[in-house]
Amino acid sequence: MSSDKQQDSLNLADLGSALSAEDRAGLVDALKNKLQSLAGKHTDVLETLSPAVRKRVEVLREVQSQHDELEAKFFEERAALEAKYQKLYEPLYTKRYEIVNGVVEVEGIKDESPEETGSEDKASEEKGVPGFWLAAMKANEVLTEEIQERDEEALKYLKDIKWCRIEDPKGFKLEFFFNPNPFFKNAVLTKTYHMIDEDEPILEKAIGTEIEWYPGKCLTQKILKKKPKKGSKNAKPITKTEDCESFFNFFKPPQVPDDDADIDEETAEELQGQMEVDYDIGSTIKDKIIPHAVSWFTGEAVEGDELEIEDEDEDDEEDEEEEEEEEDDDEDDEDEDEDEEDQTKTKKKSATGQKKSGGEQAQRPAECKQQ
């Protein structure tokens, strides 16, 4: 047991070498600088405190500094641990790739000749798992909104998706590997995310591959043809190209201007929203689709997601019911108050009426009583 622990620690140490001493020191310094900058902004708050309270806060700041040093070590060890398990995952991803693309056959399935299966075309269609990645991505609620019907034929040629971390600048890269297809020349399409803070995370920018579309096969644009007006000398239809929705727009991410002064507040908010959506798609592919592609293909991952969503919906419903009950209670209290007010008013009116009645009788002439 002790030898296993020692081996693990050695593995972590070896993998941790990816982060040099300079990188570790830089990470700690960055956290300290961040704290110092925050402290500089709030010196006015410290000045308002009494000497005794200020002294306590200074000690608390030292405690916070110790925490941040431990946090820096946590990030370092986590990165090493992730690197360790990425290497352990790799053989499994390779095996998945080989089965999905028909590179190897699983046990229990005999190689059948075209005569036995009925036709040569049918035998070739059954190679591997056709449309594996398309089906896996369409099962996810984030990605299915991005995949248009016209994208599906091209995505059937997708044979693998991988991701890797990048160090300078920090971030990650997605790689989409395609079989030769009639839509574009690229064998690999990439999407790279540059992060300002990988642990928050804060996205700086994203870069995608420029797709080399074959003539008339571009899926991110559509050609509109308009008939010429009657009497026009030009008898040919007028063609116009327009951008359209497509999953392949993912490889043409929102562009961030070099100078923030070049955009107004409204444009900046719109750009931020686009970048958030773009990052959500990328992180979904990295964190959900790639590691659990088989479960998405079979639908098992969808069931897990639905359970989480149902739990959230139930919590929301319970909150709404509680709010409605509180509102009903408030309304009941108001009704009771109104009833009490009505009863009070009725009593007052009754008493007033009696007084008025008595007053009228007193003012009537004597002969009226006799009648």
C-alpha positions as CSV (number, residue, x, y, z in Angstrom):
1,M,0.0,0.0,0.0
2,S,2.8,2.4,0.9
3,S,4.6,1.6,-2.3
4,D,1.4,2.5,-4.3
5,K,1.2,5.9,-2.5
6,Q,4.8,6.5,-3.1
7,Q,4.3,5.7,-6.8
8,D,1.4,8.1,-7.0
9,S,3.4,10.8,-5.4
10,L,6.2,10.2,-7.8
11,N,3.8,10.4,-10.7
12,L,2.4,13.6,-9.5
13,A,5.9,15.0,-9.0
14,D,6.9,14.0,-12.5
15,L,3.8,15.5,-14.0
16,G,4.1,18.5,-11.8
17,S,7.4,19.3,-13.5
18,A,5.2,20.7,-16.3
19,L,4.8,23.7,-13.9
20,S,8.3,25.1,-13.4
21,A,9.4,26.7,-10.1
22,E,9.1,30.0,-11.9
23,D,5.5,29.3,-12.9
24,R,4.6,28.3,-9.3
25,A,6.2,31.4,-7.9
26,G,4.3,33.5,-10.6
27,L,1.0,31.9,-9.6
28,V,1.5,32.8,-5.9
29,D,2.7,36.3,-6.8
30,A,-0.3,36.8,-9.0
31,L,-2.7,35.9,-6.1
32,K,-0.8,38.2,-3.7
33,N,-0.8,41.1,-6.2
34,K,-4.5,40.6,-6.7
35,L,-5.0,40.8,-2.9
36,Q,-2.8,43.8,-2.7
37,S,-4.7,45.6,-5.4
38,L,-8.0,44.8,-3.6
39,A,-6.5,46.0,-0.4
40,G,-5.4,49.3,-2.0
41,K,-9.0,49.9,-3.1
42,H,-10.4,49.4,0.3
43,T,-7.8,51.3,2.5
44,D,-10.5,53.9,3.2
45,V,-12.6,51.1,4.8
46,L,-9.7,50.1,7.1
47,E,-9.2,53.7,8.1
48,T,-12.7,53.9,9.4
49,L,-12.1,51.0,11.8
50,S,-11.0,51.4,15.4
51,P,-7.3,50.5,16.1
52,A,-8.3,47.2,17.9
53,V,-10.6,46.1,15.0
54,R,-8.0,47.2,12.4
55,K,-5.4,45.0,14.2
56,R,-7.7,42.0,14.0
57,V,-8.3,42.6,10.3
58,E,-4.6,42.7,9.7
59,V,-4.2,39.3,11.3
60,L,-7.2,38.0,9.2
61,R,-5.4,39.3,6.1
62,E,-2.4,37.1,7.0
63,V,-4.7,34.1,7.4
64,Q,-6.1,34.9,3.9
65,S,-2.6,35.1,2.5
66,Q,-1.9,31.6,3.9
67,H,-5.1,30.3,2.4
68,D,-4.2,31.7,-1.1
69,E,-0.8,30.1,-1.0
70,L,-2.5,26.8,-0.3
71,E,-5.0,27.5,-3.1
72,A,-2.1,28.1,-5.5
73,K,-0.6,24.7,-4.5
74,F,-4.1,23.1,-5.0
75,F,-4.3,24.5,-8.6
76,E,-0.8,23.2,-9.2
77,E,-1.6,19.7,-7.9
78,R,-4.9,19.6,-9.7
79,A,-3.3,20.4,-13.0
80,A,-0.8,17.6,-12.4
81,L,-3.7,15.2,-11.4
82,E,-5.6,16.1,-14.6
83,A,-2.5,15.5,-16.7
84,K,-2.0,12.1,-15.0
85,Y,-5.6,11.0,-15.8
86,Q,-5.6,12.4,-19.3
87,K,-2.8,10.0,-20.0
88,L,-4.8,7.1,-18.5
89,Y,-7.8,8.0,-20.5
90,E,-5.9,8.1,-23.8
91,P,-5.8,4.3,-24.5
92,L,-9.6,4.2,-23.8
93,Y,-10.2,7.1,-26.3
94,T,-8.0,5.3,-28.8
95,K,-10.0,2.1,-28.4
96,R,-13.3,4.0,-28.8
97,Y,-12.0,5.7,-32.0
98,E,-11.0,2.3,-33.5
99,I,-14.4,0.7,-32.8
100,V,-16.4,3.7,-33.9
101,N,-14.5,4.0,-37.2
102,G,-14.3,0.3,-37.9
103,V,-10.5,0.1,-37.5
104,V,-10.9,-3.0,-35.3
105,E,-13.9,-5.4,-34.8
106,V,-15.2,-6.3,-31.4
107,E,-15.3,-10.0,-30.3
108,G,-18.3,-12.0,-31.3
109,I,-18.8,-10.4,-34.7
110,K,-17.7,-12.4,-37.7
111,D,-16.4,-10.8,-40.9
112,E,-19.2,-11.3,-43.4
113,S,-18.8,-11.2,-47.2
114,P,-21.0,-8.9,-49.3
115,E,-22.9,-11.9,-50.6
116,E,-23.9,-12.9,-47.1
117,T,-25.1,-9.4,-46.1
118,G,-27.0,-8.9,-49.3
119,S,-25.0,-6.1,-50.9
120,E,-21.6,-4.5,-50.9
121,D,-23.0,-1.0,-50.0
122,K,-24.8,-2.4,-46.9
123,A,-21.6,-4.1,-45.7
124,S,-19.7,-0.8,-46.0
125,E,-22.5,1.2,-44.2
126,E,-22.4,-1.2,-41.2
127,K,-18.7,-0.5,-40.7
128,G,-18.0,0.8,-37.1
129,V,-20.8,2.9,-35.7
130,P,-22.1,5.3,-38.4
131,G,-23.0,8.8,-37.3
132,F,-21.7,8.2,-33.8
133,W,-20.5,11.8,-33.1
134,L,-23.4,13.4,-34.8
135,A,-25.9,11.4,-32.6
136,A,-23.8,12.1,-29.4
137,M,-23.8,15.9,-30.0
138,K,-27.5,16.1,-31.0
139,A,-28.4,14.4,-27.8
140,N,-27.0,17.4,-25.8
141,E,-29.5,20.3,-25.4
142,V,-26.8,22.9,-25.9
143,L,-25.4,21.5,-29.1
144,T,-28.6,20.3,-30.7
145,E,-29.7,24.0,-30.9
146,E,-26.6,24.7,-33.0
147,I,-26.8,21.8,-35.4
148,Q,-29.1,22.6,-38.3
149,E,-30.6,19.9,-40.6
150,R,-28.3,20.9,-43.4
151,D,-25.2,20.4,-41.2
152,E,-26.0,16.7,-40.4
153,E,-24.7,15.2,-43.7
154,A,-21.3,16.9,-43.2
155,L,-21.1,15.9,-39.5
156,K,-21.6,12.3,-40.4
157,Y,-18.0,12.4,-41.7
158,L,-16.8,13.4,-38.2
159,K,-14.6,10.6,-36.9
160,D,-13.2,11.9,-33.6
161,I,-13.0,14.9,-31.3
162,K,-10.1,15.6,-29.0
163,W,-9.0,18.3,-26.6
164,C,-5.7,19.4,-25.0
165,R,-4.5,22.1,-22.7
166,I,-2.3,24.9,-24.0
167,E,0.1,26.7,-21.7
168,D,1.1,29.9,-23.5
169,P,-1.3,31.5,-23.4
170,K,-3.4,29.5,-20.9
171,G,-6.5,27.8,-22.3
172,F,-7.5,24.7,-24.3
173,K,-7.8,23.5,-27.9
174,L,-10.5,21.4,-29.5
175,E,-9.7,19.2,-32.5
176,F,-12.4,17.8,-34.9
177,F,-11.1,15.1,-37.2
178,F,-13.0,14.5,-40.4
179,N,-13.0,11.8,-43.1
180,P,-12.7,13.0,-46.7
181,N,-16.0,14.6,-47.6
182,P,-17.7,16.5,-50.3
183,F,-18.1,19.7,-48.2
184,F,-14.6,21.0,-47.3
185,K,-11.0,20.2,-47.8
186,N,-9.8,20.4,-44.1
187,A,-9.0,17.1,-42.5
188,V,-9.0,18.7,-39.0
189,L,-10.9,21.7,-37.8
190,T,-9.7,23.4,-34.5
191,K,-11.1,25.8,-32.0
192,T,-8.7,27.4,-29.5
193,Y,-9.7,29.3,-26.3
194,H,-7.3,31.7,-24.7
195,M,-8.2,32.3,-21.1
196,I,-7.3,35.3,-18.9
197,D,-8.1,33.2,-15.8
198,E,-8.5,29.5,-16.4
199,D,-9.9,28.7,-13.0
200,E,-12.6,31.4,-12.9
201,P,-12.9,31.0,-16.0
202,I,-12.5,34.3,-17.9
203,L,-12.3,34.1,-21.7
204,E,-9.9,36.4,-23.5
205,K,-10.6,35.3,-27.1
206,A,-11.3,32.3,-29.3
207,I,-9.7,31.3,-32.6
208,G,-11.2,28.9,-35.1
209,T,-10.0,27.2,-38.3
210,E,-10.9,28.9,-41.6
211,I,-12.9,26.3,-43.4
212,E,-11.9,25.6,-47.0
213,W,-15.4,25.0,-48.5
214,Y,-15.8,23.3,-51.9
215,P,-17.7,25.5,-54.5
216,G,-21.4,25.6,-53.7
217,K,-21.0,23.5,-50.5
218,C,-20.6,26.3,-47.8
219,L,-23.0,25.5,-45.0
220,T,-22.6,28.9,-43.2
221,Q,-24.1,30.8,-46.2
222,K,-27.1,30.4,-48.4
223,I,-27.6,31.7,-51.9
224,L,-30.8,33.5,-52.7
225,K,-32.0,33.8,-56.3
226,K,-34.3,36.6,-57.3
227,K,-36.1,36.8,-60.6
228,P,-35.3,39.9,-62.7
229,K,-38.1,42.5,-63.1
230,K,-40.2,42.4,-66.2
231,G,-38.7,44.4,-69.0
232,S,-35.2,44.2,-67.6
233,K,-32.4,43.7,-70.1
234,N,-30.7,41.2,-67.9
235,A,-32.7,38.0,-68.1
236,K,-30.5,36.1,-65.7
237,P,-31.8,35.7,-62.1
238,I,-30.1,37.9,-59.5
239,T,-28.1,35.9,-56.9
240,K,-27.5,37.1,-53.3
241,T,-25.4,35.4,-50.6
242,E,-26.5,35.6,-46.9
243,D,-25.1,34.2,-43.7
244,C,-27.2,31.5,-42.1
245,E,-27.3,29.5,-38.9
246,S,-25.0,26.5,-38.9
247,F,-22.9,24.5,-36.4
248,F,-19.9,25.3,-38.5
249,N,-20.2,29.0,-37.4
250,F,-18.6,27.6,-34.3
251,F,-15.2,27.8,-36.1
252,K,-15.8,31.6,-36.8
253,P,-16.1,32.9,-33.2
254,P,-16.9,36.5,-32.2
255,Q,-13.9,38.8,-32.8
256,V,-12.8,41.0,-29.9
257,P,-11.4,44.4,-31.0
258,D,-7.9,45.3,-29.8
259,D,-9.1,48.6,-28.4
260,D,-12.2,48.7,-26.1
261,A,-12.8,52.3,-27.0
262,D,-13.8,51.2,-30.5
263,I,-17.1,49.8,-29.3
264,D,-20.0,51.3,-27.4
265,E,-21.6,49.9,-24.3
266,E,-24.5,48.2,-26.1
267,T,-22.1,46.5,-28.6
268,A,-19.9,45.4,-25.8
269,E,-22.8,43.7,-24.0
270,E,-23.9,42.0,-27.2
271,L,-20.3,40.8,-27.8
272,Q,-20.0,39.5,-24.2
273,G,-23.2,37.5,-24.7
274,Q,-21.9,36.0,-27.9
275,M,-18.6,35.0,-26.3
276,E,-20.4,33.4,-23.3
277,V,-22.5,31.3,-25.7
278,D,-19.4,30.4,-27.7
279,Y,-17.5,29.3,-24.6
280,D,-20.6,27.4,-23.3
281,I,-20.5,25.3,-26.5
282,G,-16.8,24.7,-26.3
283,S,-16.8,23.7,-22.7
284,T,-19.8,21.4,-23.2
285,I,-17.8,19.6,-25.9
286,K,-14.7,19.4,-23.7
287,D,-16.3,18.5,-20.4
288,K,-19.3,16.5,-21.4
289,I,-19.3,15.2,-25.0
290,I,-15.6,14.0,-25.3
291,P,-15.4,12.1,-22.0
292,H,-18.9,10.7,-22.1
293,A,-19.6,10.3,-25.9
294,V,-20.9,6.7,-25.6
295,S,-23.4,7.7,-22.9
296,W,-24.7,10.6,-25.0
297,F,-25.0,8.3,-28.0
298,T,-27.0,5.7,-26.1
299,G,-29.1,8.4,-24.3
300,E,-27.9,7.5,-20.8
301,A,-26.2,10.9,-20.3
302,V,-29.5,12.6,-21.4
303,E,-31.4,10.8,-18.7
304,G,-28.8,12.0,-16.1
305,D,-29.1,15.6,-17.3
306,E,-32.9,15.4,-17.2
307,L,-32.9,14.2,-13.6
308,E,-30.7,17.2,-12.7
309,I,-33.1,19.6,-14.6
310,E,-36.1,17.9,-12.9
311,D,-34.6,18.4,-9.5
312,E,-34.0,22.1,-10.3
313,D,-37.6,22.4,-11.6
314,E,-39.0,20.8,-8.5
315,D,-37.0,23.2,-6.3
316,D,-38.3,26.1,-8.3
317,E,-41.8,24.8,-8.1
318,E,-41.5,24.4,-4.3
319,D,-40.2,27.9,-4.0
320,E,-43.1,29.2,-6.2
321,E,-45.6,27.2,-4.1
322,E,-44.2,28.7,-0.9
323,E,-44.4,32.1,-2.4
324,E,-48.0,31.5,-3.5
325,E,-48.9,30.2,0.0
326,E,-47.4,33.3,1.6
327,E,-49.3,35.5,-0.8
328,D,-52.5,33.5,0.0
329,D,-51.9,34.0,3.7
330,D,-51.3,37.7,3.2
331,E,-54.5,37.9,1.1
332,D,-56.4,36.0,3.9
333,D,-55.0,38.4,6.5
334,E,-56.1,41.3,4.3
335,D,-59.6,39.8,3.9
336,E,-59.9,39.2,7.7
337,D,-58.8,42.8,8.3
338,E,-61.4,44.0,5.7
339,D,-64.1,41.8,7.3
340,E,-63.3,43.3,10.7
341,E,-63.4,46.8,9.3
342,D,-66.7,46.1,7.6
343,Q,-68.1,44.7,10.9
344,T,-66.9,47.7,12.7
345,K,-68.4,50.1,10.1
346,T,-71.7,48.1,10.3
347,K,-71.8,48.4,14.1
348,K,-71.0,52.1,13.8
349,K,-73.7,52.6,11.2
350,S,-76.2,50.6,13.3
351,A,-75.4,52.7,16.4
352,T,-75.6,55.9,14.4
353,G,-78.9,54.8,12.9
354,Q,-80.3,54.2,16.3
355,K,-79.2,57.6,17.5
356,K,-80.7,59.2,14.5
357,S,-84.0,57.3,14.9
358,G,-84.2,58.4,18.6
359,G,-83.4,62.0,17.6
360,E,-86.2,62.0,15.0
361,Q,-88.7,60.6,17.4
362,A,-87.9,63.3,19.9
363,Q,-88.3,66.0,17.3
364,R,-91.7,64.8,16.0
365,P,-94.8,66.8,17.1
366,A,-97.0,65.4,19.9
367,E,-99.9,64.7,17.5
368,C,-97.9,62.2,15.5
369,K,-97.6,60.1,18.6
370,Q,-101.3,60.1,19.1
371,Q,-102.0,58.9,15.6
